[in-house]
Amino acid sequence: VAEYEALAKAGGQILGRGIKEVITVNGVRVALDDGSWVLVRASSNKPEIVVVVESTRSEDDMRALFRDEVKPRLAAHPEVGAYNQEI
């Protein structure tokens, strides 16, 4: 949450898109200026992290948002273990 809030406050971008809004209810949802968004939150019934990515551009862009933004950011935290599935 803090990383995305700091990125937004600094005027940062995600894959060349501005951050329109950071919503911190039930995890962190980062809305981008083109309508795409990423959500990282705790699972409500398992000891896992749930990641949801939506792109207004294409399926390839949705995959890029996960691969090039969310996955490296989570990988910087060793307490996040192996994925049980990926897109």
PAMISE-816009 format. One line per field, with one value per atom (N, C-alpha, C, CB): atom name; y, z, x. Coordinates in steps of 0.1 Angstrom, whole numbers, plus 5000, padded with zeros to 4 digits. Glycine has a CB too. Layout:
a	[CA, ...]
py	[Y, ...]
pz	[Z, ...]
px	[X, ...]
END
This chain:
a	[N, CA, C, CB, N, CA, C, CB, N, CA, C, CB, N, CA, C, CB, N, CA, C, CB, N, CA, C, CB, N, CA, C, CB, N, CA, C, CB, N, CA, C, CB, N, CA, C, CB, N, CA, C, CB, N, CA, C, CB, N, CA, C, CB, N, CA, C, CB, N, CA, C, CB, N, CA, C, CB, N, CA, C, CB, N, CA, C, CB, N, CA, C, CB, N, CA, C, CB, N, CA, C, CB, N, CA, C, CB, N, CA, C, CB, N, CA, C, CB, N, CA, C, CB, N, CA, C, CB, N, CA, C, CB, N, CA, C, CB, N, CA, C, CB, N, CA, C, CB, N, CA, C, CB, N, CA, C, CB, N, CA, C, CB, N, CA, C, CB, N, CA, C, CB, N, CA, C, CB, N, CA, C, CB, N, CA, C, CB, N, CA, C, CB, N, CA, C, CB, N, CA, C, CB, N, CA, C, CB, N, CA, C, CB, N, CA, C, CB, N, CA, C, CB, N, CA, C, CB, N, CA, C, CB, N, CA, C, CB, N, CA, C, CB, N, CA, C, CB, N, CA, C, CB, N, CA, C, CB, N, CA, C, CB, N, CA, C, CB, N, CA, C, CB, N, CA, C, CB, N, CA, C, CB, N, CA, C, CB, N, CA, C, CB, N, CA, C, CB, N, CA, C, CB, N, CA, C, CB, N, CA, C, CB, N, CA, C, CB, N, CA, C, CB, N, CA, C, CB, N, CA, C, CB, N, CA, C, CB, N, CA, C, CB, N, CA, C, CB, N, CA, C, CB, N, CA, C, CB, N, CA, C, CB, N, CA, C, CB, N, CA, C, CB, N, CA, C, CB, N, CA, C, CB, N, CA, C, CB, N, CA, C, CB, N, CA, C, CB, N, CA, C, CB, N, CA, C, CB, N, CA, C, CB, N, CA, C, CB, N, CA, C, CB, N, CA, C, CB, N, CA, C, CB]
py	[4988, 5000, 5012, 5000, 5013, 5025, 5027, 5023, 5017, 5019, 5026, 5006, 5021, 5027, 5041, 5018, 5043, 5057, 5067, 5057, 5062, 5071, 5073, 5064, 5063, 5064, 5074, 5051, 5073, 5083, 5097, 5078, 5098, 5112, 5118, 5111, 5110, 5115, 5118, 5106, 5115, 5117, 5106, 5130, 5094, 5083, 5077, 5072, 5069, 5062, 5047, 5067, 5040, 5026, 5023, 5018, 5017, 5014, 5026, 5002, 5038, 5050, 5056, 5047, 5051, 5057, 5063, 5046, 5075, 5081, 5074, 5096, 5076, 5070, 5080, 5066, 5076, 5084, 5084, 5080, 5072, 5071, 5058, 5070, 5059, 5047, 5045, 5049, 5034, 5031, 5020, 5026, 5022, 5013, 5006, 5021, 5004, 4996, 4982, 5001, 4972, 4958, 4956, 4953, 4961, 4960, 4973, 4949, 4972, 4984, 4982, 4988, 4992, 4992, 5005, 4991, 5003, 5015, 5016, 5012, 5027, 5031, 5039, 5038, 5036, 5043, 5053, 5034, 5062, 5073, 5068, 5084, 5056, 5050, 5041, 5043, 5040, 5031, 5017, 5030, 5014, 5001, 5002, 4997, 4990, 4990, 4977, 4993, 4978, 4966, 4966, 4966, 4954, 4952, 4942, 4948, 4945, 4935, 4935, 4938, 4923, 4922, 4909, 4925, 4908, 4895, 4887, 4896, 4874, 4865, 4865, 4850, 4864, 4864, 4850, 4869, 4840, 4826, 4817, 4820, 4823, 4815, 4824, 4809, 4818, 4826, 4830, 4819, 4837, 4840, 4855, 4831, 4859, 4873, 4871, 4880, 4879, 4879, 4891, 4879, 4888, 4899, 4899, 4897, 4910, 4912, 4923, 4914, 4921, 4931, 4933, 4928, 4945, 4948, 4958, 4953, 4956, 4966, 4970, 4960, 4983, 4988, 4987, 5002, 4982, 4982, 4968, 4986, 4958, 4945, 4934, 4944, 4922, 4911, 4911, 4897, 4914, 4915, 4926, 4917, 4937, 4948, 4944, 4960, 4936, 4931, 4922, 4924, 4914, 4905, 4913, 4895, 4923, 4932, 4939, 4942, 4944, 4950, 4941, 4955, 4928, 4919, 4916, 4906, 4912, 4908, 4919, 4903, 4931, 4942, 4951, 4949, 4951, 4960, 4952, 4968, 4944, 4938, 4927, 4931, 4918, 4907, 4912, 4898, 4921, 4926, 4933, 4935, 4940, 4947, 4937, 4957, 4927, 4917, 4909, 4907, 4906, 4899, 4906, 4896, 4919, 4927, 4924, 4941, 4917, 4913, 4898, 4918, 4894, 4879, 4872, 4877, 4879, 4873, 4868, 4882, 4873, 4868, 4856, 4879, 4845, 4832, 4829, 4821, 4817, 4812, 4814, 4798, 4816, 4818, 4804, 4825, 4803, 4790, 4790, 4787, 4801, 4802, 4816, 4800, 4817, 4830, 4831, 4831, 4843, 4845, 4843, 4859]
pz	[5000, 5000, 5000, 5012, 5009, 5010, 4998, 5022, 4991, 4979, 4968, 4974, 4966, 4956, 4960, 4953, 4972, 4977, 4974, 4992, 4977, 4975, 4960, 4981, 4952, 4938, 4932, 4931, 4936, 4932, 4936, 4937, 4949, 4954, 4947, 4969, 4942, 4935, 4920, 4937, 4916, 4902, 4893, 4897, 4899, 4892, 4882, 4901, 4874, 4863, 4864, 4849, 4859, 4857, 4842, 4865, 4837, 4822, 4814, 4819, 4817, 4810, 4812, 4796, 4822, 4825, 4839, 4824, 4840, 4852, 4862, 4851, 4875, 4885, 4888, 4898, 4885, 4887, 4902, 4878, 4908, 4922, 4928, 4922, 4941, 4949, 4960, 4955, 4959, 4969, 4978, 4961, 4991, 5001, 5009, 5010, 5004, 5011, 5006, 5008, 5015, 5012, 5003, 5005, 5007, 4999, 4993, 4989, 4981, 4973, 4959, 4974, 4954, 4940, 4934, 4939, 4923, 4917, 4903, 4915, 4902, 4890, 4881, 4893, 4869, 4860, 4851, 4851, 4845, 4838, 4825, 4834, 4820, 4809, 4812, 4800, 4825, 4830, 4834, 4819, 4831, 4836, 4851, 4828, 4857, 4872, 4876, 4879, 4888, 4894, 4909, 4893, 4914, 4928, 4934, 4928, 4946, 4954, 4968, 4954, 4972, 4985, 4991, 4983, 5004, 5011, 5007, 5026, 5006, 5003, 5016, 5000, 5014, 5026, 5032, 5021, 5025, 5031, 5031, 5024, 5026, 5025, 5029, 5011, 5033, 5036, 5023, 5046, 5014, 5001, 4998, 4990, 4988, 4982, 4969, 4980, 4967, 4954, 4946, 4957, 4933, 4924, 4913, 4918, 4910, 4898, 4890, 4903, 4877, 4868, 4856, 4862, 4853, 4842, 4833, 4847, 4820, 4811, 4801, 4803, 4798, 4788, 4774, 4791, 4773, 4760, 4753, 4762, 4760, 4754, 4765, 4743, 4761, 4770, 4772, 4764, 4761, 4762, 4772, 4749, 4772, 4781, 4796, 4778, 4797, 4811, 4816, 4810, 4807, 4811, 4814, 4800, 4807, 4809, 4822, 4798, 4826, 4839, 4850, 4840, 4849, 4859, 4859, 4858, 4847, 4845, 4849, 4831, 4844, 4845, 4856, 4832, 4863, 4874, 4887, 4871, 4888, 4900, 4904, 4899, 4896, 4899, 4904, 4887, 4898, 4903, 4917, 4893, 4918, 4931, 4942, 4930, 4940, 4950, 4953, 4946, 4942, 4943, 4952, 4929, 4954, 4962, 4977, 4959, 4980, 4994, 4996, 4997, 5002, 5004, 5012, 5010, 5019, 5027, 5018, 5037, 5006, 4996, 4990, 4985, 4991, 4987, 4972, 4995, 4969, 4955, 4951, 4953, 4938, 4933, 4932, 4920, 4934, 4932, 4918, 4943, 4912, 4898, 4892, 4897, 4879, 4872, 4860, 4869, 4855, 4842, 4831, 4841]
px	[5008, 5000, 5009, 4991, 5018, 5027, 5035, 5036, 5039, 5047, 5039, 5053, 5027, 5018, 5014, 5006, 5011, 5008, 5019, 5004, 5031, 5043, 5045, 5056, 5043, 5045, 5035, 5043, 5023, 5012, 5015, 4998, 5020, 5022, 5034, 5026, 5044, 5055, 5052, 5067, 5040, 5037, 5042, 5042, 5045, 5050, 5040, 5055, 5045, 5037, 5039, 5041, 5030, 5030, 5029, 5019, 5040, 5040, 5036, 5031, 5041, 5038, 5025, 5039, 5017, 5004, 5004, 4993, 4998, 4997, 4988, 4992, 4990, 4981, 4970, 4990, 4958, 4946, 4942, 4935, 4943, 4938, 4943, 4922, 4946, 4950, 4939, 4964, 4933, 4922, 4927, 4909, 4926, 4932, 4922, 4942, 4910, 4900, 4902, 4885, 4904, 4906, 4919, 4894, 4930, 4942, 4946, 4941, 4951, 4954, 4950, 4969, 4942, 4938, 4943, 4922, 4951, 4957, 4950, 4972, 4942, 4935, 4944, 4922, 4946, 4955, 4946, 4963, 4953, 4946, 4939, 4955, 4942, 4935, 4923, 4945, 4921, 4910, 4914, 4900, 4926, 4932, 4934, 4945, 4936, 4938, 4945, 4926, 4951, 4957, 4952, 4973, 4950, 4945, 4954, 4930, 4959, 4966, 4960, 4982, 4955, 4949, 4951, 4933, 4948, 4948, 4936, 4950, 4938, 4926, 4917, 4930, 4904, 4895, 4894, 4882, 4899, 4897, 4909, 4886, 4920, 4933, 4945, 4935, 4956, 4967, 4975, 4977, 4969, 4974, 4972, 4968, 4979, 4976, 4969, 4990, 4959, 4951, 4955, 4936, 4958, 4962, 4951, 4976, 4946, 4936, 4942, 4921, 4942, 4947, 4937, 4961, 4933, 4924, 4930, 4910, 4929, 4935, 4924, 4947, 4923, 4914, 4920, 4910, 4932, 4939, 4939, 4954, 4943, 4944, 4947, 4954, 4946, 4950, 4965, 4945, 4972, 4987, 4991, 4993, 4984, 4987, 4984, 4979, 4973, 4969, 4981, 4956, 4986, 4997, 5009, 5000, 5012, 5023, 5022, 5025, 5010, 5008, 5012, 4994, 5008, 5012, 5027, 5004, 5032, 5046, 5056, 5048, 5053, 5063, 5061, 5063, 5049, 5046, 5044, 5034, 5034, 5030, 5040, 5016, 5043, 5052, 5066, 5054, 5073, 5086, 5084, 5092, 5073, 5071, 5069, 5059, 5061, 5059, 5072, 5048, 5080, 5092, 5103, 5098, 5101, 5110, 5108, 5109, 5097, 5094, 5095, 5079, 5106, 5108, 5098, 5122, 5090, 5079, 5068, 5074, 5067, 5058, 5064, 5054, 5057, 5062, 5059, 5057, 5060, 5058, 5043, 5062, 5041, 5027, 5021, 5027, 5008, 5002, 4995, 4991, 4995, 4990, 4994, 4975, 4995, 4998, 4990, 5013, 4988, 4981, 4991, 4975]
END
